């Protein structure tokens, strides 16, 4: 669920098959489907902290880290020497 529990922002394969769309307002989910699934609140403070930790680890391996979003980064290893050569 979104940070205000208003909309679906991540879905399992099973919930997709039941027709729950990305961004669907929670109040529009069929009550029968709601009883079959678990709706969880997002935790952006935790996600932000985990994102920062992962970025710190990535930065230990290349100085070329382009953070695209909270859960996506692009890395370039151009000019980085392998420790195994």
C-alpha positions in Angstrom: 0.0 0.0 0.0 1.0 3.6 -0.5 2.3 5.7 2.4 -1.3 6.6 3.3 -2.6 3.1 2.6 -4.8 4.5 -0.2 -3.4 2.7 -3.2 -1.7 -0.5 -4.2 1.9 0.1 -5.0 3.3 -3.5 -5.1 1.6 -6.8 -6.0 2.3 -10.5 -5.9 1.7 -12.6 -8.9 -1.3 -14.1 -7.3 -3.0 -10.7 -6.6 -2.2 -9.6 -10.2 -4.1 -12.7 -11.4 -7.1 -11.6 -9.3 -7.2 -8.4 -11.3 -5.8 -6.0 -8.7 -4.1 -3.2 -10.7 -1.1 -1.2 -9.8 -2.2 2.1 -8.3 -5.7 0.7 -7.6 -7.4 2.6 -4.7 -7.7 0.1 -1.8 -11.4 0.9 -1.4 -12.0 -0.5 -5.0 -10.6 -3.9 -4.2 -13.4 -6.4 -4.2 -14.2 -7.5 -0.6 -13.9 -11.1 -1.6 -10.3 -10.5 -2.8 -9.5 -8.4 0.3 -10.3 -11.4 2.5 -7.9 -13.5 0.6 -4.8 -11.2 0.8 -2.7 -9.3 3.3 -2.5 -5.6 2.7 0.7 -4.1 4.2 1.5 -0.4 4.8 4.7 0.9 3.2 7.5 2.0 5.5 9.4 4.7 3.7 11.8 5.4 6.6 12.9 1.8 6.6 13.1 1.7 2.7 15.1 4.9 2.7 17.5 3.5 5.3 17.9 0.2 3.5 18.4 2.1 0.2 21.2 4.2 1.7 22.9 1.1 3.1 22.8 -0.7 -0.3 24.2 2.5 -2.0 27.0 2.6 0.5 27.9 -1.0 -0.3 27.7 -0.4 -4.0 30.0 2.7 -3.6 32.7 0.5 -2.1 33.0 -1.3 -5.4 32.8 1.6 -7.9 32.7 5.4 -7.6 30.3 5.5 -10.4 26.9 5.0 -8.7 23.9 6.8 -10.2 20.9 6.5 -7.8 17.8 6.4 -10.0 15.2 5.9 -7.2 14.8 4.4 -3.8 15.2 0.9 -5.2 17.2 1.3 -8.4 20.8 2.4 -9.1 23.0 2.2 -12.2 26.7 1.3 -11.8 29.6 1.8 -14.1 32.8 -0.2 -13.7 34.6 1.6 -16.5 38.2 2.3 -15.4 37.8 0.2 -12.2 40.5 -2.4 -11.9 39.6 -5.9 -10.9 41.1 -7.2 -7.7 41.6 -10.5 -9.4 43.9 -9.4 -12.2 
